[in-house]
Amino acid sequence: MENASTIDLYNFVKYSTPDECLQILQAEREEQVAAGSENPIDVDAIMKEIMARKERYQKSYKMTVQLKGEFSTNRVWLFEKEILPGESLKVKNHSPDGFLWGYGGSGPAQLALAICIEMFGVDKAMEVYQNFKWKHISGLPRQDFELDITVDIP
């Protein structure tokens, strides 16, 4: 999305109606055009992204997930796919040293955020990852693990 870096999609999704989003985006585009921008925002593309995110954000989830953790390396797999901290660190930097589990600190918060982003997308993840951490990550053994957990996110 061109020039969307100034648009706070998370807050649009969480707090604004589609009509409010459209009005704000159209006003932003008009300001950019008036200022002579060669690349004004693409209102249609941004609205499409906002609507897709709203749909994911409002959805509730109930599923069983397979988690595996290797304590010596702090590596974690969700359904046999390794979860890496890079994407979650871009969203919120709790622990630049990586993932941990078995307590309620910054490493478990980063892990919970990364897992939630993978499962639900950024917007829903930001809403639920702290509860996910306390419910599912903080109680894991501080050792290697492999288990199925039932996730129920309203």
Buried (B, 14 or more C-beta within 10 A) or exposed (E): EEBBEEBEBBEBBBEBEEEEBBEBBEEBBEEBEEEEEEEBBBBEEBBEBBEEBBEBBEEEBEEEBEBBBBBEEBBBBBEEEEBBBEBBBEBBEBBEEBBBBBBBBBBBBBBBBBBBBBBBBBBBBBBBBBEBBBBBBBEBEEEEBEEEBEBEBE
